[in-house]
C-alpha cells in the first residue's frame, strides 16, 4: 500500500499543511479545508483497508485503527487548528466526527457496501454528495464528507484505474464542479464535494496512468526477432 498512489498521498499532506496555515492566511477557507480533509481521509482509509466485510471478533471492529494509529494524529491536528482559529464549534465537530467515523461510520460502511458492485457504489455516491451539501449540522456534515470519500474510493477500485479515458472524465467532472458555482451560486455546497471527489480520482488515475495496450504487430518486432518468427520458407537473409 505504501507509495501505491503517491500523487494522492502528496496532495493529502499538502492539504493538511494548507489547513494548518488557514488561521494565519485565510480563516474563511478553514471549513472548506476540513471538508476536503475528511473526504480525502475516507478515500485513503478505504484504499488502505480493502476488506469486503468485517471479520469475527470485537478487535476487528477497530482493526483499521490498529493498522495505522498514527493516522489519527491528523484529526487531532485539524481540531487544534480550529481552536487556533477561534472556532470552538468547528473543533468540537471535527473531534465528534472523527470518533464517529473511526468507531462507527467506517465499520458500518464496510458491512453495508463492502461487497457492493460498481453500479451500487456509483449510485450511492451522488446521493451522499447531495446529502453532504444539504446537511447544515457541522458534525454530521463532516461524517458525510468522510463517507463520501470512502464511497468514492470504492467506485475507483471497482472501475477502470489509470486509463486515459477515465482520467479525462475525472478532469471533466472537476472542471464542471468549478464552473457550476459561477453559473449557479447556490450550487457551491454541492460543487465543493464533487470537486474534491473528482480531484481525488484525478490524482489516483495519474498515480496509475499507463500507456494504452497496442495490438501486437510483426512490423513492430526487432528485425532479428521477426526473422526467427517467420515461417522457414519465407525467411530471407538480412542485408
Secondary structure as the mmCIF struct_conf table of DSSP 4:
data_model
#
loop_
_struct_conf.conf_type_id
_struct_conf.id
_struct_conf.beg_label_comp_id
_struct_conf.beg_label_asym_id
_struct_conf.beg_label_seq_id
_struct_conf.end_label_comp_id
_struct_conf.end_label_asym_id
_struct_conf.end_label_seq_id
TURN_TY1_P TURN_TY1_P1 UNK A 2 UNK A 5
HELX_RH_AL_P HELX_RH_AL_P1 UNK A 6 UNK A 25
HELX_RH_3T_P HELX_RH_3T_P1 UNK A 27 UNK A 29
HELX_RH_AL_P HELX_RH_AL_P2 UNK A 30 UNK A 48
BEND BEND1 UNK A 52 UNK A 53
HELX_LH_PP_P HELX_LH_PP_P1 UNK A 54 UNK A 55
BEND BEND2 UNK A 56 UNK A 57
HELX_RH_3T_P HELX_RH_3T_P2 UNK A 58 UNK A 62
HELX_RH_AL_P HELX_RH_AL_P3 UNK A 63 UNK A 67
TURN_TY1_P TURN_TY1_P2 UNK A 68 UNK A 68
HELX_RH_3T_P HELX_RH_3T_P3 UNK A 69 UNK A 72
HELX_RH_AL_P HELX_RH_AL_P4 UNK A 73 UNK A 84
TURN_TY1_P TURN_TY1_P3 UNK A 85 UNK A 86
HELX_RH_AL_P HELX_RH_AL_P5 UNK A 88 UNK A 100
HELX_RH_PI_P HELX_RH_PI_P1 UNK A 101 UNK A 105
HELX_RH_AL_P HELX_RH_AL_P6 UNK A 106 UNK A 113
TURN_TY1_P TURN_TY1_P4 UNK A 114 UNK A 115
HELX_RH_AL_P HELX_RH_AL_P7 UNK A 118 UNK A 134
BEND BEND3 UNK A 137 UNK A 137
HELX_RH_AL_P HELX_RH_AL_P8 UNK A 138 UNK A 158
BEND BEND4 UNK A 159 UNK A 159
BEND BEND5 UNK A 162 UNK A 162
HELX_RH_AL_P HELX_RH_AL_P9 UNK A 164 UNK A 183
HELX_RH_3T_P HELX_RH_3T_P4 UNK A 185 UNK A 187
HELX_RH_AL_P HELX_RH_AL_P10 UNK A 188 UNK A 208
HELX_LH_PP_P HELX_LH_PP_P2 UNK A 211 UNK A 213
HELX_RH_3T_P HELX_RH_3T_P5 UNK A 218 UNK A 220
BEND BEND6 UNK A 221 UNK A 221
HELX_RH_AL_P HELX_RH_AL_P11 UNK A 223 UNK A 229
BEND BEND7 UNK A 230 UNK A 230
HELX_RH_3T_P HELX_RH_3T_P6 UNK A 232 UNK A 234
#
